[in-house]
């Protein structure tokens, strides 16, 4: 083979590649594989569709309280004892004087003291805990999350009832650090 033949061959290959690149851009192709036997493998770009956004829960008219409004006002006086938790938070200064730490909920969910209804609670008042000790479970979105103490000490008080809904940052336990 002469240098002239090699040059013509290279130009023919270059023209072939240019046609392939042109065809790729026209048809949305993203991959080109040239095999030694002269065959060509092309791959089209896969169309990526973002998944539909997850539906958000929004209260609808069907979620409104029943038409009998008489129980609702009586529920308001039942909510009147919520100043009692405010009264509990009023002695927060003495709690700090006693050296107690409020262990707060790291997530929103439902508080459970036991791993199962027929089991013993994870901790009771007076229990000694370590950072890896499980204090409770908080169920959030059907997932049972074990909540660990994250500090060593003694459980002085349990501020939430079993099965009660809790908010992020809500005090769950009073712990006297060791």
Order of alpha helices (4+ residues) and beta strands (2+ residues): alpha-beta-beta-alpha-alpha-alpha-beta-beta-beta-beta-beta-beta-beta-beta
